[in-house]
Amino acid sequence: MTKIMIAGGGTLGSQIAWQTAISGFKVIVYDKNESGLEDCKKFHQRYARIYMDKGSDESQIKRAIENLSFTTDIQQASEYVYLVSESVPENPKIKAAFYQELSKHIDDSAIITTNSSTLLPSDFVEFVSKPERFLAMHFANYIWQNNIAEIMGHKSTDASATEKTIQFAKDIGMVPVQLNKEQNGYILNSILVPFVSSAMALVANGVATHEDVDKTMLVSGFASGPFQILDVVGLETAYNIEHHWGTLLNDKQKLANAAYVKEHYLDKGKLGIKTGEGFYKYPNPKFKDPGFLK
Ligand SMILES: NC(=O)c1ccc[n+]([C@@H]2O[C@H](COP(=O)([O-])OP(=O)(O)OC[C@H]3O[C@@H](n4cnc5c(N)ncnc54)[C@H](O)[C@@H]3O)[C@@H](O)[C@H]2O)c1
């Protein structure tokens, strides 16, 4: 059976792993931290319930669980792998170190994909052993309903690696969209990141509360408010993006957004839905109150 390696078992890696396993592939989740693997297994219990609510039967759930294995050993994870999907933190140093380590163990025939939200495959090309088999395959949070896969190569990605990645995306139930050239943030995050970043600026600058920002967008016809989205994304990832791009572009507002999120949320262990609290408290966030939009 075709074996897929998911690197990083956090918010997105856990979802890609589950979706891949329930689609019939053997999946090994590699995480540097034992706690990352434990969290991943807990996320999977939640996804099992969500998928059953969406119509999966018990035998499909059982098969997904049987298809999944977990390790902190990158050498073991790399054996006989057809495709790697990387979801380690949105931090260039961490990703570069991961690719350097992976390159020591992975077979030359494997396709290697990054799920980075805003970085480019060409940022990491020097750290992978076979650049021609390296590209981005970017998923969206809540993979079971937001089933997009943005496929984006760099200048020397082989057409055959791209085609195989598109086929894999289809095989796991995604709608693949191929970009014509590299773009930080692909299509989705080229639009979404400025949206949530502007919302963070309003709150960090004391213009409005996060609740009033969300209320404004919801009453104006948006399906979700930016702070609802940020809690789903996870505030560590939001912080990493604002901090990285703020530093690189010398963008003081992005750095102020990052500092605000760190002080008020990360330092207090409030990382979003995954820890039960971010901008809102779960399972009964304020935006679910009947009077929220009044
Ligand atoms: N959260 C989202 O909504 C979202 C959506 C699309 C893409 N992404 C991208 O996916 C990637 C992961 O984001 P996330 O939100 O899942 O992060 P996360 O913080 O929830 O999970 C990261 C996981 O990686 C593990 N890890 C840390 N260093 C590692 C290493 N060197 N090797 C292996 N594992 C390591 C951590 O233990 C953790 O389990 C980022 O590049 C992010 O931009 C995130």
The ligand as a Gaussian input file, in Angstrom:
#p B3LYP/6-31G(d) Opt

LIG

0 1
 N       -3.242000      26.377000      10.945000
 C       -3.738000      26.588000       9.734000
 O       -4.894000      26.999000       9.563000
 C       -2.896000      26.291000       8.515000
 C       -3.522000      26.202000       7.245000
 C       -2.741000      25.886000       6.115000
 C       -1.375000      25.701000       6.250000
 N       -0.795000      25.799000       7.493000
 C        0.657000      25.613000       7.575000
 O        0.919000      24.332000       8.124000
 C        2.155000      24.365000       8.849000
 C        1.901000      23.898000      10.275000
 O        0.976000      24.796000      10.882000
 P        0.033000      24.323000      12.093000
 O       -0.942000      25.422000      12.289000
 O       -0.414000      22.918000      11.881000
 O        1.120000      24.360000      13.296000
 P        1.043000      23.678000      14.738000
 O        1.864000      24.545000      15.606000
 O       -0.363000      23.394000      15.112000
 O        1.785000      22.267000      14.521000
 C        3.154000      22.135000      14.251000
 C        3.608000      20.743000      14.654000
 O        4.956000      20.572000      14.216000
 C        5.695000      19.940000      15.259000
 N        7.099000      20.279000      15.046000
 C        7.793000      21.353000      15.493000
 N        9.040000      21.323000      15.001000
 C        9.138000      20.206000      14.241000
 C       10.177000      19.610000      13.468000
 N       11.372000      20.186000      13.380000
 N        9.926000      18.447000      12.826000
 C        8.708000      17.858000      12.926000
 N        7.688000      18.372000      13.632000
 C        7.892000      19.536000      14.272000
 C        5.078000      20.444000      16.543000
 O        5.328000      19.566000      17.629000
 C        3.587000      20.506000      16.164000
 O        2.943000      19.282000      16.436000
 C        2.666000      25.811000       8.781000
 O        3.583000      25.941000       7.727000
 C        1.390000      26.590000       8.491000
 O        1.652000      27.805000       7.849000
 C       -1.527000      26.068000       8.626000

